[in-house]
């Protein structure tokens, strides 16, 4: 079981660093490359479905920060956005939204809403109809391989792109469990998928390191027992099934912890294989569970409730999803933990990203990746080498 962290404190040196970096645009990272699912998607899903209707295409998605829908499964910014802001980089554009390498001067986002780590053939081999997107982690990696030569051939680039880039590998794997669980498979059955998911993530990391990646941020999975869709579909009349401190379903969170423990074990093995590479474990689980343990401390009034939803015990109904007829939107999303019943609000993502960036919920601390700048303020005036545009 993951260890409990004390609620993080905003350390003054780290705060100053993040503020300066966001204003100067100078940092040790020149690019961000991201792989994952709807937690990180900045528009790939919408591009992949063409003109087909999807509520993510319309308000209220995007209402809080962008004032318009952007393809993010949120009311505003997501964790990836806060990471980019902290390092003084632009928001990471979606791969399917770009036309050429000129659109990706500071990185690319390959994450697609609904994506799995495993490809559809795995689920079909298990007798599960894989009707969801086939933009699996393997497909995203192929996109990266296809685009990389075009980025490297730009004047002033080369191996520096890979060594000066931050690779965000995940969160991924959640949908490998969501889809089967929502379609009637038991936790014990889905538990057998975990080794394959972890192996796929590991192979992706191997591939990226083999191409020169030097810093990888690998997030674990969220506490699904605190997610409104799970709280609704798996609700129980037994009081002992719920954590009295958080109100979350214990056995579902234990499943997430099992996945996370296996992921951490694999990352430890990779660190031994690649001692000169920074492989950072981002503990999204603990960074988010602290919201449910101490909601008032972070300004949340309804941590387990859905902001954009419909009548139900958690303001979530599968018959009136966010953006569809019958759904309503809360007045103040900053008071809610969940945005649409499956994804979090910008306010929740901000708490999580700050915890990870400051190092309280990253191992080794992500804040150490810019320690050379933190300990030499003069470096803040010198931007890192950039590929010419």
Secondary structure, DSSP 8 states (H G I E B T S, - for coil): -----------HHHHHHHHHHHHH---S-SEEEEE-STTT-SSHHHHHTTT---GGGSTTTTTTTTSS--S-SSSS--HHHHHHHHTT-----BGGG-SSGGGGTTEEE---TT--SS-HHHHHHTT----S----HHHHHHHHHHHHHHHHTSTT-SHHHHHTEEEEE-S-SHHHHHHHHHTT--HHHHHTTHHHHHHHHHHHHHHHHHTT--EEEEE----GGGSHHHHHHT--S-GGGB-TTT--BHHHHHHHHHHHHHHHHHHHHHHHH-TTSEEEEE-HHHHHHHHHHSGGGGT-SEEEEESEE-SSTTS--TTS-TTSTT-EE-S-GGGEEESSSSSB-HHHHHHHHHHHHTTTTEES-GGGGGHHHHT-GGGGGS-------
